[in-house]
Amino acid sequence: MTFLDTDNPNYSTADGELMQQALDEAASTLKIEDDNDPERKTLERFVRAAFIIGNRDAEAIARFAVNAVLIRRKAAKGRIRPTPGNYR
């Protein structure tokens, strides 16, 4: 539980619960089950970013985080050269 740490002075319990709900929903959408999955850490950062800029809707935060990860996946695929020497 990433955002439910009661020792975190930066967020209230309600804020932590909202972000955790968004993270869980986003991870479920992307079928990320392992808490140590690097993409889950990326989701956490995007959830936190959406919250910091003022979003307080768990569903909207989750959609934002999912879309951000999908864009990162697509960009990562675009950087892989299919054949050696293809420098387009």
C-alpha positions as CSV (number, residue, x, y, z in Angstrom):
1,M,0.0,0.0,0.0
2,T,2.0,2.9,-1.3
3,F,-0.1,5.9,-0.3
4,L,-1.6,4.6,3.0
5,D,1.5,5.2,5.1
6,T,0.2,7.0,8.2
7,D,3.6,8.4,8.9
8,N,3.6,10.5,5.7
9,P,3.3,14.2,6.8
10,N,2.6,15.3,3.2
11,Y,-0.9,13.8,2.7
12,S,-3.9,13.4,4.9
13,T,-5.4,9.9,5.3
14,A,-8.2,10.8,3.0
15,D,-5.7,12.0,0.3
16,G,-3.7,8.8,0.7
17,E,-6.9,6.7,0.3
18,L,-7.9,8.6,-2.8
19,M,-4.5,8.1,-4.4
20,Q,-4.3,4.5,-3.4
21,Q,-7.8,3.9,-4.9
22,A,-6.6,5.5,-8.1
23,L,-3.4,3.5,-8.1
24,D,-5.2,0.2,-7.5
25,E,-7.7,0.9,-10.3
26,A,-4.9,1.9,-12.7
27,A,-2.8,-1.2,-11.9
28,S,-5.9,-3.4,-12.3
29,T,-6.6,-1.8,-15.7
30,L,-3.1,-2.6,-16.9
31,K,-3.1,-6.0,-15.2
32,I,-0.1,-5.1,-13.0
33,E,-0.3,-7.3,-10.0
34,D,3.3,-7.2,-8.6
35,D,4.0,-4.3,-6.2
36,N,7.6,-4.4,-7.4
37,D,6.8,-4.1,-11.1
38,P,8.7,-1.1,-12.5
39,E,5.5,0.0,-14.3
40,R,3.7,0.1,-11.0
41,K,6.3,2.6,-9.7
42,T,5.7,4.6,-12.8
43,L,1.9,4.5,-12.1
44,E,2.6,5.7,-8.6
45,R,4.5,8.8,-9.9
46,F,1.7,9.7,-12.4
47,V,-1.0,9.2,-9.7
48,R,1.0,11.5,-7.4
49,A,1.5,14.0,-10.2
50,A,-2.2,14.2,-11.0
51,F,-3.0,14.7,-7.4
52,I,-0.4,17.4,-7.0
53,I,-1.8,19.4,-9.9
54,G,-5.2,19.4,-8.2
55,N,-7.1,16.4,-9.5
56,R,-9.3,14.9,-6.7
57,D,-11.3,12.3,-8.7
58,A,-9.9,8.8,-8.3
59,E,-11.2,7.6,-11.7
60,A,-9.8,10.5,-13.5
61,I,-6.4,10.1,-11.8
62,A,-6.4,6.4,-12.7
63,R,-7.2,7.1,-16.4
64,F,-4.5,9.8,-16.5
65,A,-1.9,7.3,-15.1
66,V,-3.0,4.5,-17.4
67,N,-2.8,6.7,-20.4
68,A,0.6,8.0,-19.4
69,V,2.0,4.5,-19.0
70,L,0.5,3.4,-22.4
71,I,2.1,6.4,-24.1
72,R,5.5,5.5,-22.4
73,R,5.1,1.9,-23.7
74,K,4.4,3.1,-27.2
75,A,7.4,5.5,-27.1
76,A,9.6,2.7,-25.8
77,K,8.6,0.5,-28.8
78,G,9.3,3.3,-31.2
79,R,12.9,3.6,-29.9
80,I,13.7,0.0,-30.6
81,R,15.3,-0.5,-34.0
82,P,13.9,-3.5,-35.8
83,T,17.2,-4.2,-37.6
84,P,20.8,-3.2,-37.0
85,G,21.8,-0.2,-38.9
86,N,18.3,1.2,-39.4
87,Y,18.9,4.8,-38.3
88,R,15.7,6.5,-39.3
